[in-house]
Amino acid sequence: MPANNGTAAWPDRGGHRRWLGREADRILDFYQWTCINPGGGFDWLDADAQPTRDRRRELWINARMTYVYALAHITGRPGAADMVDHGLAYLNGPGRDREFGGWYSVLDAVGDPVVDDKLSYGHAFVLLAASAAALAGWEPARRLLDEASRLIDERFWDEAQGLCADTYDRRWRHLEAYRGQNPNMHLCEAYLAAADATGDGAYLDRAARIARRLIGEQAAGHDWRLPEHYTADWQPVLDYNSENPDDLFRPYGSLPGHWFEWARLITQLHATQAGEPWMLDAARSLFSRGIEDGWDSDRGGLIFSVDFSGRPVNRDRFHWVTAEASGAAALLWRITGESEYERWYQRFWSFADRYLIDRVHGGWHHQLDSDNRPADSVWKGKPDAYHAYQATLFAGLDPRHGLAASLLADEGVRS
């Protein structure tokens, strides 16, 4: 990438910000109204924006889409408020288990639970959605925030470990022995948003505890290749799912996309009152490892997974990996001012523009093969807008806050 020759860096250029705004609108256009399920909540869309999965409703999709449109409402997008209303109605209605508490993982077309386990992954996104909606002006969302926070605290949070558990049965009687870093990462993100929404620094302290365990201990102890899977007492299981390496939510190996995602999150944490000196150095190390192991210098793009010596496991490119890498690059550039991060930010967006953006059907291709051609061996269709839409906002993110609070400040809005 060429030098900027004294001009503003991309994240601060007016032309780039306008381009990002157009891309944000294009992403939202793909989902808005089309993904609404008439029985409540949001559908998983296929590559052509048609509802799929027999109109099954997944908790993580419903919470993430509510979050996305809460952010869009803050920016002044017409119709976004209706989307948030629809999402909150699902989380307060059919998606809720009124008998045993919490939220169902998956409902079928008639509203019966297909998967009634209670997953911390989905519950973390409920907290994120409620926090963003509360900041965007939905007063009832503050009650949802409090409820989700209390349930996570009572059911999933392990105070002794400073981390959350993963999966219960519907009645909260059986806790699976498996532990995963992914729901903890998203809980860290949700705690940052909840701190913005409530002003309660205890959420930041929780987020910092998660980061210390997973990044300060586990990632640092494995040469910045973060283990994804653990035993009940949080011992890493490095060969977990080696026979099923492309499992949708529990893939084998270590995932460069999560290294970038964590690099962004701990850069944000570092800028808060809970920040600790090691966090910025760790973010740099995660980013560097992601480039070294993940970037395909021959064909471009970031591969999905590697083993713990850095050898590729799955060379396909998933859209969320590039989206999160752009966020990490933007924040590390803003904090450090180092041109290396801005050059990578440009490179990631150029790759997305050339290969990931679907200008025929809309949205982003969720998966490409190793030759950068659309594929669907792991990700079928385009389930939600969460990663791609956030990527269009990271250039303006205030590192001290989450996206909702940053947008409020940027737009001059008061909830």
LUMFIDREN-54971 format. One record per residue (C-alpha): residue number from 1; residue in three letters; chain; y, x negated, z. Coordinates in steps of 0.25 Angstrom, whole numbers, plus 5000, padded with zeros to 4 digits. Example, Ala and Ser with C-alpha at 12.3 -4.5 7.8 and 13.67 -1.06 7.14 Angstrom:
BEGIN
(1, 'ALA', 'A', (4982, 4951, 5031))
(2, 'SER', 'A', (4996, 4945, 5029))
This chain:
BEGIN
(1, 'MET', 'A', (5000, 5000, 5000))
(2, 'PRO', 'A', (5014, 4995, 4997))
(3, 'ALA', 'A', (5024, 4992, 5007))
(4, 'ASN', 'A', (5035, 5002, 5010))
(5, 'ASN', 'A', (5046, 4992, 5007))
(6, 'GLY', 'A', (5055, 4997, 5018))
(7, 'THR', 'A', (5054, 5012, 5016))
(8, 'ALA', 'A', (5049, 5021, 5027))
(9, 'ALA', 'A', (5034, 5021, 5030))
(10, 'TRP', 'A', (5026, 5033, 5024))
(11, 'PRO', 'A', (5025, 5041, 5037))
(12, 'ASP', 'A', (5040, 5041, 5037))
(13, 'ARG', 'A', (5043, 5043, 5023))
(14, 'GLY', 'A', (5049, 5057, 5019))
(15, 'GLY', 'A', (5042, 5058, 5006))
(16, 'HIS', 'A', (5028, 5055, 5013))
(17, 'ARG', 'A', (5031, 5065, 5024))
(18, 'ARG', 'A', (5034, 5075, 5013))
(19, 'TRP', 'A', (5021, 5072, 5006))
(20, 'LEU', 'A', (5014, 5074, 5019))
(21, 'GLY', 'A', (5021, 5087, 5021))
(22, 'ARG', 'A', (5016, 5092, 5007))
(23, 'GLU', 'A', (5002, 5087, 5010))
(24, 'ALA', 'A', (5002, 5094, 5023))
(25, 'ASP', 'A', (5006, 5107, 5017))
(26, 'ARG', 'A', (4995, 5105, 5006))
(27, 'ILE', 'A', (4984, 5103, 5017))
(28, 'LEU', 'A', (4989, 5115, 5025))
(29, 'ASP', 'A', (4990, 5124, 5012))
(30, 'PHE', 'A', (4975, 5121, 5010))
(31, 'TYR', 'A', (4971, 5127, 5023))
(32, 'GLN', 'A', (4982, 5137, 5027))
(33, 'TRP', 'A', (4977, 5152, 5026))
(34, 'THR', 'A', (4964, 5148, 5018))
(35, 'CYS', 'A', (4957, 5142, 5030))
(36, 'ILE', 'A', (4959, 5155, 5039))
(37, 'ASN', 'A', (4947, 5162, 5043))
(38, 'PRO', 'A', (4949, 5177, 5044))
(39, 'GLY', 'A', (4940, 5178, 5056))
(40, 'GLY', 'A', (4949, 5167, 5063))
(41, 'GLY', 'A', (4951, 5152, 5062))
(42, 'PHE', 'A', (4950, 5143, 5050))
(43, 'ASP', 'A', (4939, 5140, 5040))
(44, 'TRP', 'A', (4934, 5127, 5035))
(45, 'LEU', 'A', (4939, 5126, 5021))
(46, 'ASP', 'A', (4931, 5120, 5009))
(47, 'ALA', 'A', (4937, 5110, 4999))
(48, 'ASP', 'A', (4944, 5122, 4991))
(49, 'ALA', 'A', (4950, 5129, 5004))
(50, 'GLN', 'A', (4939, 5139, 5005))
(51, 'PRO', 'A', (4933, 5143, 5018))
(52, 'THR', 'A', (4919, 5137, 5021))
(53, 'ARG', 'A', (4908, 5135, 5031))
(54, 'ASP', 'A', (4906, 5150, 5031))
(55, 'ARG', 'A', (4919, 5152, 5037))
(56, 'ARG', 'A', (4915, 5145, 5050))
(57, 'ARG', 'A', (4926, 5142, 5059))
(58, 'GLU', 'A', (4926, 5128, 5066))
(59, 'LEU', 'A', (4934, 5126, 5078))
(60, 'TRP', 'A', (4939, 5112, 5074))
(61, 'ILE', 'A', (4945, 5118, 5061))
(62, 'ASN', 'A', (4951, 5129, 5068))
(63, 'ALA', 'A', (4958, 5121, 5078))
(64, 'ARG', 'A', (4962, 5110, 5068))
(65, 'MET', 'A', (4968, 5120, 5058))
(66, 'THR', 'A', (4976, 5127, 5070))
(67, 'TYR', 'A', (4981, 5113, 5073))
(68, 'VAL', 'A', (4985, 5110, 5059))
(69, 'TYR', 'A', (4993, 5123, 5057))
(70, 'ALA', 'A', (5000, 5121, 5070))
(71, 'LEU', 'A', (5005, 5108, 5065))
(72, 'ALA', 'A', (5009, 5115, 5052))
(73, 'HIS', 'A', (5016, 5126, 5059))
(74, 'ILE', 'A', (5025, 5115, 5066))
(75, 'THR', 'A', (5029, 5110, 5052))
(76, 'GLY', 'A', (5033, 5124, 5048))
(77, 'ARG', 'A', (5022, 5127, 5039))
(78, 'PRO', 'A', (5022, 5142, 5035))
(79, 'GLY', 'A', (5009, 5149, 5039))
(80, 'ALA', 'A', (5004, 5138, 5049))
(81, 'ALA', 'A', (5007, 5147, 5061))
(82, 'ASP', 'A', (4997, 5158, 5055))
(83, 'MET', 'A', (4987, 5147, 5054))
(84, 'VAL', 'A', (4989, 5143, 5069))
(85, 'ASP', 'A', (4988, 5157, 5073))
(86, 'HIS', 'A', (4975, 5159, 5066))
(87, 'GLY', 'A', (4969, 5146, 5072))
(88, 'LEU', 'A', (4974, 5149, 5086))
(89, 'ALA', 'A', (4968, 5163, 5085))
(90, 'TYR', 'A', (4954, 5157, 5081))
(91, 'LEU', 'A', (4955, 5147, 5093))
(92, 'ASN', 'A', (4959, 5159, 5102))
(93, 'GLY', 'A', (4949, 5168, 5096))
(94, 'PRO', 'A', (4936, 5167, 5089))
(95, 'GLY', 'A', (4935, 5152, 5090))
(96, 'ARG', 'A', (4935, 5153, 5105))
(97, 'ASP', 'A', (4923, 5155, 5114))
(98, 'ARG', 'A', (4928, 5165, 5124))
(99, 'GLU', 'A', (4915, 5165, 5131))
(100, 'PHE', 'A', (4913, 5151, 5135))
(101, 'GLY', 'A', (4926, 5145, 5131))
(102, 'GLY', 'A', (4931, 5135, 5121))
(103, 'TRP', 'A', (4930, 5136, 5106))
(104, 'TYR', 'A', (4918, 5138, 5096))
(105, 'SER', 'A', (4915, 5127, 5087))
(106, 'VAL', 'A', (4912, 5135, 5074))
(107, 'LEU', 'A', (4913, 5150, 5072))
(108, 'ASP', 'A', (4906, 5157, 5060))
(109, 'ALA', 'A', (4912, 5168, 5051))
(110, 'VAL', 'A', (4911, 5179, 5060))
(111, 'GLY', 'A', (4915, 5171, 5073))
(112, 'ASP', 'A', (4902, 5167, 5079))
(113, 'PRO', 'A', (4900, 5153, 5084))
(114, 'VAL', 'A', (4892, 5144, 5074))
(115, 'VAL', 'A', (4894, 5132, 5083))
(116, 'ASP', 'A', (4897, 5136, 5097))
(117, 'ASP', 'A', (4897, 5122, 5103))
(118, 'LYS', 'A', (4911, 5118, 5110))
(119, 'LEU', 'A', (4916, 5105, 5104))
(120, 'SER', 'A', (4927, 5097, 5110))
(121, 'TYR', 'A', (4931, 5093, 5095))
(122, 'GLY', 'A', (4935, 5107, 5092))
(123, 'HIS', 'A', (4941, 5110, 5106))
(124, 'ALA', 'A', (4950, 5097, 5104))
(125, 'PHE', 'A', (4955, 5104, 5091))
(126, 'VAL', 'A', (4958, 5117, 5099))
(127, 'LEU', 'A', (4967, 5109, 5108))
(128, 'LEU', 'A', (4974, 5102, 5097))
(129, 'ALA', 'A', (4976, 5115, 5089))
(130, 'ALA', 'A', (4982, 5122, 5102))
(131, 'SER', 'A', (4991, 5110, 5105))
(132, 'ALA', 'A', (4997, 5110, 5091))
(133, 'ALA', 'A', (4998, 5125, 5091))
(134, 'ALA', 'A', (5005, 5125, 5105))
(135, 'LEU', 'A', (5015, 5114, 5100))
(136, 'ALA', 'A', (5017, 5122, 5087))
(137, 'GLY', 'A', (5022, 5134, 5096))
(138, 'TRP', 'A', (5009, 5143, 5098))
(139, 'GLU', 'A', (5011, 5146, 5113))
(140, 'PRO', 'A', (4997, 5152, 5114))
(141, 'ALA', 'A', (4991, 5139, 5109))
(142, 'ARG', 'A', (4995, 5132, 5122))
(143, 'ARG', 'A', (4985, 5141, 5129))
(144, 'LEU', 'A', (4975, 5137, 5119))
(145, 'LEU', 'A', (4979, 5122, 5122))
(146, 'ASP', 'A', (4977, 5124, 5137))
(147, 'GLU', 'A', (4963, 5131, 5135))
(148, 'ALA', 'A', (4958, 5120, 5125))
(149, 'SER', 'A', (4963, 5109, 5134))
(150, 'ARG', 'A', (4956, 5115, 5146))
(151, 'LEU', 'A', (4943, 5118, 5139))
(152, 'ILE', 'A', (4942, 5103, 5134))
(153, 'ASP', 'A', (4945, 5098, 5148))
(154, 'GLU', 'A', (4935, 5107, 5154))
(155, 'ARG', 'A', (4924, 5106, 5144))
(156, 'PHE', 'A', (4925, 5093, 5136))
(157, 'TRP', 'A', (4934, 5083, 5143))
(158, 'ASP', 'A', (4926, 5073, 5151))
(159, 'GLU', 'A', (4936, 5067, 5161))
(160, 'ALA', 'A', (4927, 5056, 5165))
(161, 'GLN', 'A', (4925, 5051, 5151))
(162, 'GLY', 'A', (4939, 5054, 5146))
(163, 'LEU', 'A', (4933, 5061, 5134))
(164, 'CYS', 'A', (4928, 5074, 5129))
(165, 'ALA', 'A', (4914, 5079, 5127))
(166, 'ASP', 'A', (4910, 5085, 5114))
(167, 'THR', 'A', (4901, 5098, 5113))
(168, 'TYR', 'A', (4897, 5109, 5122))
(169, 'ASP', 'A', (4889, 5121, 5119))
(170, 'ARG', 'A', (4896, 5134, 5119))
(171, 'ARG', 'A', (4894, 5137, 5134))
(172, 'TRP', 'A', (4898, 5123, 5138))
(173, 'ARG', 'A', (4885, 5121, 5145))
(174, 'HIS', 'A', (4880, 5109, 5136))
(175, 'LEU', 'A', (4888, 5097, 5132))
(176, 'GLU', 'A', (4883, 5089, 5121))
(177, 'ALA', 'A', (4880, 5074, 5125))
(178, 'TYR', 'A', (4888, 5069, 5112))
(179, 'ARG', 'A', (4902, 5064, 5114))
(180, 'GLY', 'A', (4911, 5062, 5102))
(181, 'GLN', 'A', (4924, 5055, 5100))
(182, 'ASN', 'A', (4930, 5064, 5089))
(183, 'PRO', 'A', (4933, 5076, 5099))
(184, 'ASN', 'A', (4939, 5067, 5108))
(185, 'MET', 'A', (4948, 5061, 5097))
(186, 'HIS', 'A', (4953, 5075, 5094))
(187, 'LEU', 'A', (4954, 5079, 5109))
(188, 'CYS', 'A', (4963, 5067, 5110))
(189, 'GLU', 'A', (4972, 5072, 5098))
(190, 'ALA', 'A', (4972, 5086, 5105))
(191, 'TYR', 'A', (4976, 5080, 5118))
(192, 'LEU', 'A', (4988, 5073, 5111))
(193, 'ALA', 'A', (4992, 5087, 5105))
(194, 'ALA', 'A', (4990, 5094, 5118))
(195, 'ALA', 'A', (4999, 5084, 5125))
(196, 'ASP', 'A', (5010, 5087, 5115))
(197, 'ALA', 'A', (5008, 5102, 5117))
(198, 'THR', 'A', (5008, 5102, 5132))
(199, 'GLY', 'A', (5015, 5089, 5137))
(200, 'ASP', 'A', (5003, 5086, 5146))
(201, 'GLY', 'A', (5001, 5071, 5146))
(202, 'ALA', 'A', (4987, 5074, 5151))
(203, 'TYR', 'A', (4982, 5076, 5137))
(204, 'LEU', 'A', (4987, 5063, 5133))
(205, 'ASP', 'A', (4980, 5056, 5144))
(206, 'ARG', 'A', (4967, 5063, 5139))
(207, 'ALA', 'A', (4969, 5058, 5125))
(208, 'ALA', 'A', (4971, 5044, 5130))
(209, 'ARG', 'A', (4958, 5045, 5138))
(210, 'ILE', 'A', (4951, 5049, 5125))
(211, 'ALA', 'A', (4957, 5038, 5117))
(212, 'ARG', 'A', (4954, 5027, 5128))
(213, 'ARG', 'A', (4939, 5031, 5128))
(214, 'LEU', 'A', (4937, 5032, 5113))
(215, 'ILE', 'A', (4947, 5022, 5107))
(216, 'GLY', 'A', (4950, 5013, 5118))
(217, 'GLU', 'A', (4935, 5012, 5122))
(218, 'GLN', 'A', (4926, 5016, 5111))
(219, 'ALA', 'A', (4934, 5013, 5098))
(220, 'ALA', 'A', (4938, 5000, 5104))
(221, 'GLY', 'A', (4924, 4997, 5108))
(222, 'HIS', 'A', (4918, 4999, 5094))
(223, 'ASP', 'A', (4928, 4991, 5086))
(224, 'TRP', 'A', (4937, 5003, 5084))
(225, 'ARG', 'A', (4925, 5011, 5077))
(226, 'LEU', 'A', (4926, 5023, 5087))
(227, 'PRO', 'A', (4912, 5029, 5090))
(228, 'GLU', 'A', (4912, 5044, 5087))
(229, 'HIS', 'A', (4900, 5048, 5096))
(230, 'TYR', 'A', (4896, 5046, 5110))
(231, 'THR', 'A', (4886, 5050, 5121))
(232, 'ALA', 'A', (4889, 5059, 5133))
(233, 'ASP', 'A', (4894, 5047, 5141))
(234, 'TRP', 'A', (4902, 5042, 5129))
(235, 'GLN', 'A', (4893, 5031, 5124))
(236, 'PRO', 'A', (4895, 5029, 5109))
(237, 'VAL', 'A', (4884, 5033, 5100))
(238, 'LEU', 'A', (4886, 5024, 5088))
(239, 'ASP', 'A', (4875, 5029, 5079))
(240, 'TYR', 'A', (4877, 5044, 5082))
(241, 'ASN', 'A', (4874, 5052, 5069))
(242, 'SER', 'A', (4870, 5040, 5061))
(243, 'GLU', 'A', (4860, 5049, 5055))
(244, 'ASN', 'A', (4871, 5059, 5051))
(245, 'PRO', 'A', (4883, 5051, 5049))
(246, 'ASP', 'A', (4891, 5061, 5042))
(247, 'ASP', 'A', (4891, 5072, 5053))
(248, 'LEU', 'A', (4903, 5080, 5052))
(249, 'PHE', 'A', (4908, 5078, 5066))
(250, 'ARG', 'A', (4899, 5067, 5072))
(251, 'PRO', 'A', (4897, 5057, 5061))
(252, 'TYR', 'A', (4891, 5044, 5063))
(253, 'GLY', 'A', (4899, 5031, 5065))
(254, 'SER', 'A', (4914, 5029, 5067))
(255, 'LEU', 'A', (4925, 5036, 5060))
(256, 'PRO', 'A', (4937, 5029, 5055))
(257, 'GLY', 'A', (4944, 5042, 5054))
(258, 'HIS', 'A', (4943, 5043, 5069))
(259, 'TRP', 'A', (4948, 5029, 5071))
(260, 'PHE', 'A', (4961, 5033, 5063))
(261, 'GLU', 'A', (4962, 5046, 5071))
(262, 'TRP', 'A', (4961, 5039, 5084))
(263, 'ALA', 'A', (4971, 5029, 5079))
(264, 'ARG', 'A', (4981, 5040, 5077))
(265, 'LEU', 'A', (4978, 5047, 5091))
(266, 'ILE', 'A', (4979, 5034, 5099))
(267, 'THR', 'A', (4992, 5030, 5092))
(268, 'GLN', 'A', (4997, 5044, 5097))
(269, 'LEU', 'A', (4992, 5042, 5111))
(270, 'HIS', 'A', (4998, 5028, 5111))
(271, 'ALA', 'A', (5011, 5035, 5109))
(272, 'THR', 'A', (5010, 5045, 5121))
(273, 'GLN', 'A', (5011, 5043, 5136))
(274, 'ALA', 'A', (4996, 5041, 5136))
(275, 'GLY', 'A', (4997, 5030, 5127))
(276, 'GLU', 'A', (4990, 5016, 5130))
(277, 'PRO', 'A', (4993, 5003, 5124))
(278, 'TRP', 'A', (4979, 5001, 5118))
(279, 'MET', 'A', (4980, 5014, 5109))
(280, 'LEU', 'A', (4989, 5008, 5098))
(281, 'ASP', 'A', (4980, 4996, 5097))
(282, 'ALA', 'A', (4968, 5005, 5096))
(283, 'ALA', 'A', (4974, 5014, 5086))
(284, 'ARG', 'A', (4977, 5001, 5077))
(285, 'SER', 'A', (4963, 4997, 5079))
(286, 'LEU', 'A', (4957, 5010, 5075))
(287, 'PHE', 'A', (4966, 5011, 5063))
(288, 'SER', 'A', (4962, 4997, 5058))
(289, 'ARG', 'A', (4947, 4999, 5060))
(290, 'GLY', 'A', (4949, 5012, 5052))
(291, 'ILE', 'A', (4955, 5004, 5041))
(292, 'GLU', 'A', (4945, 4993, 5041))
(293, 'ASP', 'A', (4932, 5002, 5042))
(294, 'GLY', 'A', (4937, 5014, 5035))
(295, 'TRP', 'A', (4946, 5011, 5023))
(296, 'ASP', 'A', (4939, 5010, 5010))
(297, 'SER', 'A', (4947, 4999, 5003))
(298, 'ASP', 'A', (4940, 5001, 4990))
(299, 'ARG', 'A', (4941, 5016, 4988))
(300, 'GLY', 'A', (4951, 5020, 4999))
(301, 'GLY', 'A', (4949, 5030, 5010))
(302, 'LEU', 'A', (4943, 5029, 5024))
(303, 'ILE', 'A', (4928, 5031, 5026))
(304, 'PHE', 'A', (4923, 5040, 5036))
(305, 'SER', 'A', (4914, 5033, 5045))
(306, 'VAL', 'A', (4908, 5019, 5049))
(307, 'ASP', 'A', (4898, 5013, 5058))
(308, 'PHE', 'A', (4902, 5004, 5070))
(309, 'SER', 'A', (4902, 4992, 5062))
(310, 'GLY', 'A', (4912, 4998, 5052))
(311, 'ARG', 'A', (4902, 5001, 5040))
(312, 'PRO', 'A', (4905, 5014, 5033))
(313, 'VAL', 'A', (4896, 5025, 5036))
(314, 'ASN', 'A', (4903, 5036, 5028))
(315, 'ARG', 'A', (4912, 5032, 5017))
(316, 'ASP', 'A', (4918, 5045, 5014))
(317, 'ARG', 'A', (4932, 5048, 5017))
(318, 'PHE', 'A', (4936, 5060, 5026))
(319, 'HIS', 'A', (4950, 5066, 5025))
(320, 'TRP', 'A', (4952, 5065, 5039))
(321, 'VAL', 'A', (4950, 5050, 5040))
(322, 'THR', 'A', (4962, 5048, 5031))
(323, 'ALA', 'A', (4970, 5058, 5038))
(324, 'GLU', 'A', (4968, 5052, 5051))
(325, 'ALA', 'A', (4970, 5038, 5046))
(326, 'SER', 'A', (4984, 5042, 5040))
(327, 'GLY', 'A', (4988, 5047, 5054))
(328, 'ALA', 'A', (4983, 5034, 5061))
(329, 'ALA', 'A', (4991, 5026, 5051))
(330, 'ALA', 'A', (5004, 5034, 5052))
(331, 'LEU', 'A', (5004, 5034, 5068))
(332, 'LEU', 'A', (5000, 5019, 5068))
(333, 'TRP', 'A', (5012, 5016, 5058))
(334, 'ARG', 'A', (5021, 5024, 5066))
(335, 'ILE', 'A', (5018, 5017, 5079))
(336, 'THR', 'A', (5017, 5003, 5074))
(337, 'GLY', 'A', (5025, 5003, 5062))
(338, 'GLU', 'A', (5015, 4994, 5055))
(339, 'SER', 'A', (5015, 4995, 5040))
(340, 'GLU', 'A', (5000, 4994, 5039))
(341, 'TYR', 'A', (4998, 5008, 5045))
(342, 'GLU', 'A', (5008, 5014, 5035))
(343, 'ARG', 'A', (5001, 5008, 5024))
(344, 'TRP', 'A', (4988, 5014, 5028))
(345, 'TYR', 'A', (4995, 5027, 5030))
(346, 'GLN', 'A', (4999, 5027, 5015))
(347, 'ARG', 'A', (4985, 5023, 5011))
(348, 'PHE', 'A', (4978, 5034, 5019))
(349, 'TRP', 'A', (4988, 5044, 5013))
(350, 'SER', 'A', (4986, 5039, 4999))
(351, 'PHE', 'A', (4971, 5040, 5000))
(352, 'ALA', 'A', (4973, 5054, 5005))
(353, 'ASP', 'A', (4982, 5058, 4994))
(354, 'ARG', 'A', (4972, 5052, 4983))
(355, 'TYR', 'A', (4959, 5057, 4988))
(356, 'LEU', 'A', (4960, 5067, 5000))
(357, 'ILE', 'A', (4970, 5077, 4996))
(358, 'ASP', 'A', (4964, 5088, 4988))
(359, 'ARG', 'A', (4974, 5092, 4978))
(360, 'VAL', 'A', (4965, 5102, 4971))
(361, 'HIS', 'A', (4960, 5111, 4982))
(362, 'GLY', 'A', (4970, 5106, 4994))
(363, 'GLY', 'A', (4968, 5100, 5007))
(364, 'TRP', 'A', (4961, 5086, 5008))
(365, 'HIS', 'A', (4947, 5082, 5004))
(366, 'HIS', 'A', (4940, 5081, 5018))
(367, 'GLN', 'A', (4930, 5070, 5012))
(368, 'LEU', 'A', (4929, 5060, 5001))
(369, 'ASP', 'A', (4917, 5052, 4997))
(370, 'SER', 'A', (4918, 5036, 4997))
(371, 'ASP', 'A', (4924, 5037, 4983))
(372, 'ASN', 'A', (4935, 5047, 4988))
(373, 'ARG', 'A', (4930, 5059, 4981))
(374, 'PRO', 'A', (4929, 5072, 4989))
(375, 'ALA', 'A', (4916, 5074, 4996))
(376, 'ASP', 'A', (4911, 5084, 5006))
(377, 'SER', 'A', (4898, 5078, 5012))
(378, 'VAL', 'A', (4904, 5079, 5026))
(379, 'TRP', 'A', (4917, 5087, 5025))
(380, 'LYS', 'A', (4915, 5100, 5018))
(381, 'GLY', 'A', (4928, 5105, 5013))
(382, 'LYS', 'A', (4942, 5104, 5020))
(383, 'PRO', 'A', (4940, 5110, 5034))
(384, 'ASP', 'A', (4954, 5108, 5040))
(385, 'ALA', 'A', (4967, 5102, 5038))
(386, 'TYR', 'A', (4968, 5094, 5051))
(387, 'HIS', 'A', (4967, 5080, 5047))
(388, 'ALA', 'A', (4974, 5081, 5033))
(389, 'TYR', 'A', (4986, 5089, 5039))
(390, 'GLN', 'A', (4987, 5080, 5051))
(391, 'ALA', 'A', (4988, 5068, 5041))
(392, 'THR', 'A', (5000, 5074, 5035))
(393, 'LEU', 'A', (5007, 5074, 5048))
(394, 'PHE', 'A', (5004, 5060, 5054))
(395, 'ALA', 'A', (5016, 5053, 5048))
(396, 'GLY', 'A', (5025, 5061, 5057))
(397, 'LEU', 'A', (5017, 5060, 5069))
(398, 'ASP', 'A', (5024, 5056, 5082))
(399, 'PRO', 'A', (5013, 5047, 5088))
(400, 'ARG', 'A', (5017, 5052, 5102))
(401, 'HIS', 'A', (5012, 5066, 5099))
(402, 'GLY', 'A', (5002, 5075, 5091))
(403, 'LEU', 'A', (5006, 5081, 5077))
(404, 'ALA', 'A', (5010, 5094, 5083))
(405, 'ALA', 'A', (5020, 5088, 5092))
(406, 'SER', 'A', (5025, 5078, 5082))
(407, 'LEU', 'A', (5027, 5089, 5071))
(408, 'LEU', 'A', (5035, 5097, 5082))
(409, 'ALA', 'A', (5044, 5086, 5084))
(410, 'ASP', 'A', (5045, 5083, 5069))
(411, 'GLU', 'A', (5048, 5097, 5065))
(412, 'GLY', 'A', (5058, 5099, 5077))
(413, 'VAL', 'A', (5050, 5111, 5082))
(414, 'ARG', 'A', (5048, 5116, 5096))
(415, 'SER', 'A', (5036, 5124, 5100))
